[in-house]
């Protein structure tokens, strides 16, 4: 009996051992064969980490003279702080609430007003593994967070943009907000500046430090963005902004805003693009009026008025329809259709028989309308005259369409003579001869005007001088003119006529020994609520060139000034002094020898 019981115990013991071995073998088979791929994935998830490699955003530079550069937008090393709610709650066990409160209190202490979200949103989804709570955190703060050793709190190195010149060129340079959306150069050139992110997939040690060994390692390097050098000359930009600020601050009647453009007419390079009031792009969020961000030179079309008269005269000259010394009878007004269009206030003393040359000098609307009639049958503003004017203004001079500059720009509008609504009629086109009845940007007008005075070559405006590589400027290739607008002979005559205009409009204040030409404009502005012109409210413009020390030499610069306000502004009284101060500065800065 004893022997039997002993045998039974051995039997059950062997059976138990065999069962255990079977379970063990079965488990190993299940782990190693059936669930092999799953466990490999789990193991890799623990030892193989994937990191996003951030591309360095390209920096932006101004020109500083002919060959030197100066920083306009730089990068500063910062960090983004994030939390992993899932990890914090999952690993805290029964102390989950206390762990959340500990993390929350410490981060509030260290980050303060840098926190960009609410804690209710952070903890709203306990399965969430990544919630950003602060951006652009400085090194000192992020070091304290690291020392606090908060589990479930991470740091990711980033960078933020800094503007060493403060407000200089603010509307031109723009900014990028927290979502990466930008304005100005930052937005328009984002694809070139931002680069491409990379990826690192690597085996890590227990401290999650990447190792250089392992078949699983994959590295796709980040491609840093381009560092771009602008054609903007820091010295010219700074001077122009000071002149605009002085004009606004000292004007008793109330100039609301002022803008100016300086460009090289023989290349299309923009040397200055200024607006006032301005703002600090490094603190853009403190501004309450979003209009201060707008670059009015490229983004805000307006009716520029009589600065457009040179276009009308150049077209008629180029078509062989106008002799500047021929005459017409100026009565102070002229009848077009059912409308009577008059000259500007204060020109009554110019009535009588007058040459077209003098009509431009005195900025007579009747003169430019008569020029348009000469493009037709000499008596009426015919369809053929309107087609000629439109084709030159729109297709040749590029008015009412984007110039192609590397910035955000508005299209503007010129009504076609074939407009089916009938708005392309004689009355509108009569108004267009003196710059009303169409919406244009300052850049469009200045670029087209440059071709009038540079020999007839239209250059696409540009703000890109080249790239900054290895601490050196790599200049962009100079582009050829895209089209011919007028003949060289017509250009010579227009320069001569515009110099005569300047003699009557502030010429005595020019530095001696130079050839300066100009045309002013005073335009009624439209009330956006009524669609009608304001009573007693105008904008003032001045458009001109200078730098040549002989009649045959091409001008060195083109300047356009625009002043807007809540009162009557006059091109000849308000815009001309701004033009003159900028022009005299340019003559000295470019070191052009006087004749």
Buried (B, 14 or more C-beta within 10 A) or exposed (E): EEEEEEEEEEEEEEEEEEEEEEEEEEEEEEEEEEEEEEEEEEEBEEBBBEBEBBBBBBBBBBBEEEEEBBBBBBBEEBBBBBBBBBBBBBEBEEEBEEBBEBBBEBBEEBBEEBBBEEBEEBBEEEEBEEBBBBBBBEEEBBEEBEEBEBEBBBBBEBBBBEBEBEBBBBBBBBBBEEEEEBBBBBBBBBEBBBBEEBEBBBBBEEEEEBEEEBEEBEEEEBBBBBBBBBBBBBBBBBBBBBBBBBBBEEBEEEBBBBBBBBBBBBBBBBBBBBBBBBBBBBEBEEBEEEEBBBBBBBBBBBBBBBBBBBBBBBBBBBBEBBEBEEBBEBEBBBEBEEBEBBBBEEBEEBBEEBBBBBBBBBBBBBBBBBBBBBBBEEEEBBBEBBBBBBBBBBEBBBBBBBBBBBBBBBEBBBBBBEEEEEEBBBBBBBBBBBBBBBBBBBBBBBBBBBBBBBBBBBBBBBBBBBBBEEEEBEEBEEEEBBBEBBBEEBBBBBBBBBBBBBBEBBBEBBBEEBBBBBBBBBBBBBEEEEEEBEEEBBBBBBBBBBBBBEEEEBBBBBBBBBBBBEBBBBBBBBBBBBBBBBBBBBBEBBEBEEE
